[in-house]
Amino acid sequence: MSVHESEPIRRSIEVEYWVIDDAGRLVEPGTLVDATPGAEREFVEPLLEVKTTPCETATELREELLERLEAVLRRADDRGKHLVPLSTPVNADEIQEIPSDRTRIQNCVVGDDFEYVRHCAGTHIHVEQQPGRAIDQLNTLIAIDPALALVSSSPYFRGRQLADGARSKLYRWMAYNSVPHQGWLWSYVTDSAEWDRRLERRYDEFVTAAIDAGIDRRTVAANFEPESAIWTPVQLRAEFGTVEWRSPDAALPSQVLQLADTVVALMDHLRGTEVRIEGATGRVTDDEIVLPEFDAVLEYANDAIREGVAADSVQSYLDRMGFDVDAYEPVALTFDRPEPVTPRDAREIRLEHADRLQDDVRQAAPVALD
């Protein structure tokens, strides 16, 4: 075993939460961003992102994420605010952006469909690239993209059921429909040079579209580079030295951490295991990791977005790929309300799930919240 194969794989998490007041109305985070390191505004007003630093162990990641969430929740309690672990606000009309050149450019390039992105809150999991195995890591994360169903947290858009994974449908099939290469799941790559070529092509397309929409080239270049101008769900991040999976919904911290642990365990298994692409079923064993052909992955991912783990195809696939499906309780499957869900009902749902987040953090770290 090489030195690299014996070293822990660093990992980090970024999770977005809706901010509400005591009546369940969407509000700005305000001073919540000052409650802890790693708390930041997102590009729309009622979202708060909480991120960790790169951590070497599951315990370190868990403690840091929970500690930061505890600090935010204490500040939120003082301000009459709450965090909501749902991927959409259930029912909301216009969600206001924070003005910036970056969002102005995206609105020009994507057009009216960019509105769908404003209704989305998600989780990003970063895994440290391993020397000589980064492409295997990238392709494996592409293959397990259907695991997004394990933490799907809202099926609603503007009060109506859209899909089990409403956020993924909003992103992939609605927001970026006019510029599909920017937001869809990309196919496997053979090497880093191919990844770089894809980035450059997509960036050139993005810059051209922005210029055609009346944006100055210099303004585009000041706000975007090839790596930051794409929103594909799995990315090779040179900036951070990580492979990033952006598909999971915003969810309860315990579920997000469990998912991150499984992903990192798979990345660790990959370091000493053969990875190959073959057939349509896929499997992870002690001796090999077999990734299905990309067309099959896309079918599993689409089933995961439409039906979640209720789809037999998704359950059996994730089981073969090493996930304990029964250990997860995706919230999206539990909603059973008459449609449309009214704005008043949506406020009640947000408050209910804000309480669930508070309880989830308290149960995970009872001493720190007392």
C-alpha positions as CSV (number, residue, x, y, z in Angstrom):
1,M,0.0,0.0,0.0
2,S,1.4,3.4,-1.0
3,V,1.6,6.4,1.4
4,H,-1.3,8.0,-0.4
5,E,-3.5,4.9,-0.1
6,S,-3.0,4.9,3.7
7,E,-3.8,8.6,4.2
8,P,-7.4,9.7,5.1
9,I,-9.4,11.2,2.4
10,R,-10.5,14.7,3.2
11,R,-14.1,15.7,2.7
12,S,-16.3,18.7,3.2
13,I,-20.0,19.6,3.0
14,E,-21.9,22.7,1.9
15,V,-25.6,22.7,2.7
16,E,-28.2,25.4,2.0
17,Y,-31.2,26.1,4.2
18,W,-34.2,28.4,3.8
19,V,-34.5,31.0,6.5
20,I,-38.0,31.8,7.9
21,D,-39.5,33.8,10.7
22,D,-41.8,32.6,13.5
23,A,-44.8,32.7,11.1
24,G,-43.0,30.5,8.5
25,R,-42.5,33.4,6.0
26,L,-39.3,33.4,4.0
27,V,-36.9,36.1,5.3
28,E,-33.3,37.2,4.8
29,P,-30.6,35.6,7.1
30,G,-29.4,39.0,8.4
31,T,-26.9,38.5,11.2
32,L,-27.1,34.7,11.0
33,V,-24.2,35.0,8.6
34,D,-22.0,36.3,11.5
35,A,-22.9,33.4,13.8
36,T,-20.1,31.1,12.7
37,P,-17.3,30.6,10.2
38,G,-18.6,29.0,7.1
39,A,-22.0,30.7,7.1
40,E,-22.6,32.7,3.9
41,R,-25.4,34.3,1.9
42,E,-26.5,32.6,-1.2
43,F,-27.6,34.4,-4.4
44,V,-31.3,34.6,-3.3
45,E,-32.4,36.5,-0.3
46,P,-33.9,33.8,2.0
47,L,-31.1,31.2,1.7
48,L,-28.2,30.6,4.1
49,E,-25.3,28.3,3.2
50,V,-23.3,26.6,6.0
51,K,-20.1,24.9,4.9
52,T,-17.3,23.0,6.6
53,T,-13.6,23.0,6.1
54,P,-11.9,19.9,4.6
55,C,-12.0,17.3,7.3
56,E,-10.0,14.1,7.6
57,T,-12.5,11.9,9.4
58,A,-16.3,11.3,9.5
59,T,-16.2,12.3,13.2
60,E,-14.4,15.6,12.5
61,L,-16.8,16.4,9.7
62,R,-19.8,15.6,11.9
63,E,-18.6,17.7,14.8
64,E,-17.7,20.7,12.7
65,L,-21.0,20.8,10.7
66,L,-23.1,20.3,13.9
67,E,-21.1,22.9,15.8
68,R,-21.6,25.5,13.1
69,L,-25.3,24.7,12.8
70,E,-25.7,25.0,16.5
71,A,-24.2,28.4,16.4
72,V,-26.5,29.5,13.7
73,L,-29.5,28.0,15.4
74,R,-28.7,29.8,18.7
75,R,-28.5,33.1,16.8
76,A,-31.6,32.3,14.9
77,D,-33.5,31.6,18.1
78,D,-32.5,35.1,19.4
79,R,-33.7,36.7,16.2
80,G,-37.0,34.8,15.8
81,K,-35.7,32.9,12.8
82,H,-35.5,29.3,11.8
83,L,-33.7,27.1,9.2
84,V,-35.7,24.8,6.9
85,P,-34.1,21.6,5.5
86,L,-36.2,21.4,2.4
87,S,-35.0,21.6,-1.2
88,T,-37.8,23.9,-2.2
89,P,-39.9,26.4,-0.2
90,V,-43.0,24.3,-1.1
91,N,-45.0,27.2,-2.3
92,A,-43.5,30.6,-3.0
93,D,-44.1,33.1,-5.8
94,E,-41.2,35.4,-6.6
95,I,-38.0,34.8,-4.7
96,Q,-35.8,37.8,-4.8
97,E,-32.1,37.7,-5.9
98,I,-29.3,39.6,-4.3
99,P,-28.3,42.0,-7.1
100,S,-24.9,41.1,-8.6
101,D,-23.2,41.0,-12.0
102,R,-22.9,37.3,-11.7
103,T,-26.7,36.7,-11.4
104,R,-27.5,39.4,-14.0
105,I,-25.3,37.5,-16.5
106,Q,-26.9,34.2,-15.7
107,N,-30.4,35.7,-16.1
108,C,-29.3,37.0,-19.5
109,V,-27.8,33.7,-20.6
110,V,-30.5,31.3,-19.3
111,G,-33.4,33.7,-19.7
112,D,-36.7,33.5,-17.9
113,D,-36.1,29.8,-17.0
114,F,-33.4,31.0,-14.5
115,E,-36.3,31.7,-12.2
116,Y,-36.5,28.0,-11.4
117,V,-33.1,28.0,-9.8
118,R,-34.2,30.6,-7.2
119,H,-36.5,27.9,-5.7
120,C,-33.7,25.4,-5.0
121,A,-31.7,24.6,-1.9
122,G,-29.1,21.8,-2.1
123,T,-26.1,20.0,-0.6
124,H,-22.6,19.8,-2.1
125,I,-20.2,17.1,-1.0
126,H,-16.5,17.6,-1.8
127,V,-14.1,14.6,-1.7
128,E,-10.4,15.1,-2.0
129,Q,-8.9,14.0,-5.3
130,Q,-6.6,11.0,-5.0
131,P,-3.4,10.9,-7.0
132,G,-3.9,9.0,-10.2
133,R,-7.5,8.2,-9.4
134,A,-9.4,11.5,-9.9
135,I,-11.0,10.4,-13.1
136,D,-12.2,7.1,-11.5
137,Q,-13.5,9.2,-8.6
138,L,-15.4,11.5,-11.0
139,N,-16.8,8.6,-13.1
140,T,-17.9,6.8,-9.9
141,L,-19.7,9.8,-8.6
142,I,-21.4,10.2,-11.9
143,A,-22.5,6.5,-11.7
144,I,-23.9,7.0,-8.2
145,D,-25.8,10.2,-9.0
146,P,-29.2,8.3,-8.5
147,A,-28.3,8.3,-4.8
148,L,-29.7,11.8,-4.7
149,A,-33.0,10.0,-4.0
150,L,-31.8,9.0,-0.6
151,V,-32.2,12.5,0.7
152,S,-34.9,14.0,-1.5
153,S,-36.7,16.5,0.7
154,S,-39.4,18.2,-1.3
155,P,-41.6,17.2,-4.2
156,Y,-43.2,20.6,-4.5
157,F,-42.9,23.6,-6.7
158,R,-45.4,26.4,-6.2
159,G,-47.6,24.2,-4.2
160,R,-47.9,21.3,-6.6
161,Q,-46.1,18.0,-6.8
162,L,-43.5,18.2,-9.5
163,A,-41.4,15.1,-8.9
164,D,-39.9,13.2,-6.0
165,G,-36.7,15.2,-6.6
166,A,-38.3,18.5,-7.5
167,R,-35.1,20.4,-7.1
168,S,-33.2,18.2,-9.6
169,K,-36.1,18.4,-12.1
170,L,-36.1,22.2,-11.7
171,Y,-32.4,22.4,-12.3
172,R,-31.9,19.8,-15.0
173,W,-35.1,19.7,-17.0
174,M,-36.5,23.2,-16.6
175,A,-33.9,25.9,-15.6
176,Y,-31.1,24.8,-18.0
177,N,-33.3,23.4,-20.8
178,S,-32.2,26.1,-23.2
179,V,-28.5,25.6,-22.3
180,P,-28.5,21.8,-21.5
181,H,-24.8,21.3,-21.4
182,Q,-24.5,23.7,-18.5
183,G,-26.8,21.9,-16.0
184,W,-27.3,18.3,-17.1
185,L,-25.4,15.3,-15.8
186,W,-22.3,14.9,-18.0
187,S,-21.2,11.5,-19.3
188,Y,-18.0,9.7,-18.2
189,V,-14.6,11.1,-19.1
190,T,-11.5,9.2,-20.1
191,D,-8.9,11.6,-18.7
192,S,-8.4,15.1,-17.2
193,A,-7.6,16.5,-20.7
194,E,-11.1,15.5,-21.9
195,W,-12.6,17.2,-18.8
196,D,-10.7,20.4,-19.5
197,R,-11.8,20.4,-23.2
198,R,-15.4,20.1,-22.1
199,L,-15.0,23.0,-19.7
200,E,-13.5,25.2,-22.3
201,R,-16.2,24.3,-24.8
202,R,-19.0,25.0,-22.3
203,Y,-17.3,28.3,-21.2
204,D,-17.0,29.5,-24.8
205,E,-20.7,28.8,-25.3
206,F,-21.5,30.6,-22.1
207,V,-19.4,33.7,-23.1
208,T,-20.9,33.7,-26.6
209,A,-24.4,33.6,-25.2
210,A,-23.7,36.3,-22.7
211,I,-22.2,38.6,-25.4
212,D,-25.2,37.9,-27.7
213,A,-27.4,39.0,-24.8
214,G,-25.6,42.3,-24.6
215,I,-23.1,41.6,-21.8
216,D,-19.6,43.0,-22.2
217,R,-16.9,40.2,-22.6
218,R,-14.8,41.8,-19.9
219,T,-17.7,41.7,-17.4
220,V,-18.3,38.0,-18.1
221,A,-14.6,37.3,-17.6
222,A,-14.5,39.2,-14.3
223,N,-17.3,37.0,-12.9
224,F,-16.9,33.6,-14.5
225,E,-14.1,31.3,-15.5
226,P,-14.5,27.8,-17.1
227,E,-14.9,26.0,-13.8
228,S,-17.4,28.4,-12.3
229,A,-19.6,28.8,-15.5
230,I,-21.1,25.2,-15.3
231,W,-23.7,23.7,-13.0
232,T,-23.4,20.0,-14.0
233,P,-24.1,17.9,-10.9
234,V,-20.7,16.2,-10.7
235,Q,-17.5,18.2,-11.2
236,L,-13.7,17.9,-11.1
237,R,-12.7,21.0,-9.1
238,A,-9.2,22.1,-9.7
239,E,-9.7,25.1,-7.5
240,F,-10.3,23.0,-4.4
241,G,-8.5,19.8,-5.4
242,T,-11.8,17.9,-5.0
243,V,-14.4,16.0,-6.9
244,E,-17.7,17.6,-6.1
245,W,-21.2,16.0,-6.0
246,R,-23.9,18.7,-6.2
247,S,-27.0,16.6,-6.7
248,P,-28.4,16.0,-3.1
249,D,-31.1,18.1,-1.7
250,A,-30.9,20.3,1.4
251,A,-31.8,17.8,4.1
252,L,-31.4,17.0,7.8
253,P,-27.8,17.1,8.9
254,S,-27.8,13.5,10.1
255,Q,-28.9,12.4,6.6
256,V,-26.5,14.6,4.8
257,L,-23.6,13.3,7.0
258,Q,-24.6,9.7,6.5
259,L,-24.7,10.2,2.8
260,A,-21.3,11.9,2.8
261,D,-19.8,9.0,4.9
262,T,-21.0,6.4,2.4
263,V,-19.7,8.4,-0.6
264,V,-16.2,8.8,1.1
265,A,-16.2,5.1,2.0
266,L,-16.8,4.3,-1.7
267,M,-14.0,6.7,-2.7
268,D,-11.7,5.0,-0.1
269,H,-12.6,1.6,-1.5
270,L,-11.8,2.8,-5.0
271,R,-8.2,3.6,-4.1
272,G,-7.2,-0.1,-4.1
273,T,-9.9,-1.5,-6.5
274,E,-10.3,-1.9,-10.2
275,V,-12.9,0.4,-11.7
276,R,-14.4,-0.4,-15.1
277,I,-17.5,0.6,-17.2
278,E,-19.6,-2.3,-18.4
279,G,-23.2,-3.3,-19.0
280,A,-26.3,-1.8,-17.5
281,T,-26.5,-3.1,-13.9
282,G,-23.4,-1.9,-12.0
283,R,-22.1,-3.4,-8.8
284,V,-19.5,-2.8,-6.0
285,T,-17.8,-5.8,-4.6
286,D,-14.6,-6.3,-2.5
287,D,-12.6,-6.8,-5.7
288,E,-14.1,-4.4,-8.2
289,I,-16.3,-1.4,-8.9
290,V,-18.3,-1.9,-12.1
291,L,-20.0,1.3,-13.4
292,P,-22.9,0.9,-15.8
293,E,-22.7,2.5,-19.2
294,F,-23.8,6.1,-19.0
295,D,-27.1,5.7,-20.8
296,A,-28.1,3.2,-18.0
297,V,-26.9,5.6,-15.3
298,L,-29.1,8.3,-16.9
299,E,-32.1,6.1,-16.8
300,Y,-31.5,5.3,-13.1
301,A,-31.0,9.0,-12.3
302,N,-34.2,10.0,-14.2
303,D,-36.1,7.4,-12.2
304,A,-34.6,8.7,-9.0
305,I,-35.8,12.2,-9.9
306,R,-39.3,11.2,-10.9
307,E,-40.0,8.5,-8.2
308,G,-37.2,8.5,-5.7
309,V,-36.5,5.3,-3.8
310,A,-40.1,4.2,-4.4
311,A,-38.8,3.1,-7.8
312,D,-37.7,-0.6,-7.7
313,S,-35.0,0.1,-10.3
314,V,-33.5,2.8,-8.1
315,Q,-33.6,0.7,-4.9
316,S,-32.0,-2.3,-6.5
317,Y,-29.3,-0.2,-8.3
318,L,-28.3,1.7,-5.1
319,D,-28.2,-1.6,-3.2
320,R,-25.8,-3.1,-5.8
321,M,-23.7,0.1,-5.6
322,G,-23.2,-0.3,-1.8
323,F,-25.9,1.9,-0.3
324,D,-28.1,0.9,2.6
325,V,-31.3,2.3,1.2
326,D,-33.4,1.3,4.2
327,A,-31.1,3.4,6.5
328,Y,-32.5,6.6,4.9
329,E,-35.9,8.2,5.3
330,P,-36.2,10.7,2.4
331,V,-38.8,13.4,3.4
332,A,-40.2,13.8,-0.1
333,L,-42.0,10.5,0.1
334,T,-43.8,11.4,3.3
335,F,-45.8,14.4,1.9
336,D,-49.5,13.6,1.5
337,R,-51.5,16.9,1.3
338,P,-54.3,18.0,-1.0
339,E,-53.1,20.1,-3.9
340,P,-52.4,22.8,-4.4
341,V,-50.6,23.3,-1.1
342,T,-51.7,26.8,-0.1
343,P,-49.2,29.5,0.9
344,R,-50.5,29.2,4.5
345,D,-50.0,25.4,4.5
346,A,-46.5,25.9,3.1
347,R,-45.7,28.2,6.0
348,E,-46.9,25.5,8.4
349,I,-44.8,22.8,6.6
350,R,-41.7,25.0,6.8
351,L,-42.2,25.5,10.5
352,E,-42.6,21.8,11.0
353,H,-39.4,21.0,9.2
354,A,-37.5,23.7,11.0
355,D,-38.5,22.0,14.2
356,R,-37.2,18.7,12.8
357,L,-33.9,20.2,12.0
358,Q,-33.6,21.7,15.5
359,D,-34.4,18.2,16.9
360,D,-32.0,16.5,14.6
361,V,-29.1,18.7,15.7
362,R,-30.1,18.5,19.3
363,Q,-30.2,14.7,19.2
364,A,-26.8,14.5,17.5
365,A,-25.1,16.9,19.9
366,P,-27.3,17.2,23.0
367,V,-24.8,18.8,25.3
368,A,-23.8,21.6,23.0
369,L,-27.3,22.9,22.4
370,D,-28.3,22.9,26.1
